[in-house]
Amino acid sequence: MIAFFIKRLAQAIVVMFVISIISFSIQDNLGDPLREMVGQSVSEAERQELRNELGLNDPFLVQYGRFVKNALQGDLGTSYFFKEPALDVILGKLPATLELVFGASLIIVFLSVPLGVYSAINPHSWFSRAVMGFSIIGISVPVFLTAIGLIYLFSIELGWMPSFGRGDTQPMFWGWESGFFTWDGIAHLILPCISLASIMLPLFIRLIRAEMMEVLQSEYVKSAWAKGLNPRRIYFLHALKNTMLPVITVGGVQIGTMVAYTILTETVFQWPGMGFLFLEAINRVDTPLIVAYLIVVGAIFVITNTIVDLIYGLVNPTVNLAGKK
C-alpha cells in the first residue's frame, strides 16, 4: 500500500506539472486581460506600465517559475475580476458543482445497475430492447439539448420544476452550503442532475449489460448452475460482483469527466458552480482563474482515480496495487 501511494504521488506530480504547463501555454491566446480590467479609455503607455506591474511582459519561463513558486505555497494567483485569490473563488463554487456530480452519480448508479443486469439476464424481452433503444438515443443527444428539453417540458409547459438557479441551501462544514437538505434546493437539483446523468447513464447501462452477459458465459457461472445454486445467488453474488470490476474503473474516470460536463449543464440552468464560473472567466480573460480551474479539475481527476484503484483492490483482492510481480 505504501508503494502504491508513492507511485500515485509521483504520477500526480507529473500530471499536475503537465496541466500547469498547458494552462500557462494557452493563456496568452485567450486575449488581453487588461481590456476587461481598464477598458478602452486608458492610454497605451499606462497599459504597458500595468502589464509590467502584473508581470505579463515577462518571458514565459519567468512567469511560469513565479507561478510554480507561489503554487507550492498554495497561491494560484489573484483573480483580476474578483480581486480575491483564484483558489478561494474556485473552492467557493466547488460545492455547487459537486452537488450536481453527486446527484447525477446517484441517478446513474440506481438506474444503470438494475437496468443493465435485467437487460443481460433477459436480453430478448421487450423491456430490454426498449432500454437498449433509449440508451442509443441518450448517447446521441447532447447534454445541453437534453437540458433545454427538460426545461421546456417540466418548467415552461408543466410548471413543475424551477428552470434556473440553485435554490435554498443549508450551511454545512467549512462554510460550504448544500441544497440537498431543503425541499427548494432538491427541486432545483432534479433537472440539472438528470441532464448531467443523461450522457453517462446510457453508457453504464450498455457497459453493465455487456460485462454481465460475458460473465454469465464464463465457466465458473456454468459450474454454479450445474451445482443447482439459487439463480439470485448466481446472478447477484457470483456474476454481478465480477461484472462491477471494469464498471468501477470506468466509473472513476467518468466522475472526473462529469465535472467537465457540468460546464454545459451549469450554463443552461444558470447554476452557480465551477463550470459557469469558468466560462465567465474565459469571457473576462481572467487567466489566473482559468489556470486555477484547470488545476483543480486535474486534481479531482487524480484523486478520483486513486480512490477507484483502492476500491478496485478491495473488490478484487487479487489485484496488486503496487504493480509488483
Long-range contacts (C-beta under 8 A, 24 or more apart in sequence): 1-321, 1-322, 3-321, 3-322, 3-324, 4-309, 4-321, 4-322, 7-322, 7-323, 8-302, 8-306, 8-309, 11-302, 12-299, 12-302, 12-306, 15-298, 15-301, 15-302, 16-295, 16-298, 16-299, 16-302, 19-294, 19-295, 19-298, 20-64, 20-67, 20-68, 20-71, 20-291, 20-295, 21-64, 22-294, 23-290, 23-291, 23-294, 23-295, 24-60, 24-63, 24-64, 24-67, 24-291, 25-60, 27-287, 27-290, 27-291, 30-282, 30-285, 30-287, 30-290, 31-285, 32-285, 33-80, 33-284, 33-285, 33-286, 33-287, 35-285, 36-80, 36-81, 36-284, 36-285, 36-286, 37-80, 67-291, 71-295, 76-288, 76-291, 76-292, 76-295, 77-287, 77-288, 77-289, 77-291, 77-292, 78-288, 79-281, 79-286, 79-288, 79-289, 80-284, 80-285, 80-286, 80-287, 80-288, 80-289, 81-281, 81-284, 81-286, 81-289, 82-289, 86-288, 86-289, 86-291, 86-292, 87-292, 87-296, 89-277, 89-289, 89-292, 90-274, 90-277, 90-289, 90-292, 90-293, 90-296, 91-296, 93-272, 93-273, 93-274, 93-276, 93-277, 94-176, 94-273, 94-274, 94-296, 95-172, 95-176, 95-177, 95-178, 96-166, 96-266, 96-271, 96-272, 96-273, 96-274, 97-259, 97-262, 97-266, 97-273, 97-274, 97-275, 99-178, 99-179, 99-180, 99-189, 99-273, 100-189, 100-192, 100-193, 100-196, 100-258, 100-262, 100-265, 100-266, 100-271, 100-273, 101-196, 101-255, 101-258, 101-259, 101-262, 103-180, 103-189, 103-192, 103-193, 103-196, 103-197, 104-193, 104-194, 104-196, 104-197, 104-200, 104-258, 105-197, 105-255, 105-258, 106-193, 107-193, 107-194, 107-197, 107-201, 108-197, 108-200, 108-201, 108-204, 111-201, 111-205, 112-201, 112-204, 112-205, 112-208, 113-208, 115-205, 115-208, 116-204, 116-205, 116-206, 116-207, 116-208, 116-209, 116-212, 117-208, 117-209, 117-212, 117-235, 117-236, 117-240, 117-243, 119-205, 119-209, 120-208, 120-209, 120-210, 120-212, 120-213, 120-216, 121-212, 121-216, 121-235, 123-209, 123-213, 131-205, 132-205, 132-206, 132-209, 134-202, 135-201, 135-202, 135-205, 135-206, 136-202, 137-202, 138-198, 138-199, 138-201, 138-202, 139-199, 139-202, 139-203, 141-198, 142-199, 142-264, 143-195, 143-196, 143-198, 143-199, 143-261, 143-264, 143-265, 144-264, 144-265, 144-267, 144-268, 146-194, 146-195, 146-198, 146-199, 147-191, 147-192, 147-195, 147-264, 147-265, 147-268, 147-269, 148-268, 150-191, 150-194, 150-195, 151-191, 151-268, 151-269, 154-191, 155-191, 161-187, 161-190, 161-191, 162-187, 162-188, 162-191, 163-191, 163-269, 164-269, 164-270, 164-271, 165-269, 165-270, 165-271, 165-272, 166-271, 166-272, 191-269, 192-265, 192-266, 192-269, 192-271, 195-265, 195-268, 195-269, 196-258, 196-261, 196-262, 196-265, 199-261, 200-254, 200-257, 200-258, 203-250, 203-254, 204-247, 204-250, 204-251, 204-254, 207-246, 207-247, 207-250, 208-243, 208-244, 208-247, 211-243, 211-246, 211-247, 212-239, 212-240, 212-243, 215-239, 215-242, 215-243, 218-242, 241-315, 244-315, 245-312, 245-315, 245-316, 248-308, 248-311, 248-312, 248-315, 249-308, 249-312, 251-308, 252-304, 252-305, 252-307, 252-308, 252-309, 252-311, 253-301, 253-304, 253-305, 253-308, 255-304, 256-297, 256-300, 256-301, 256-304, 256-305, 259-297, 259-300, 260-297
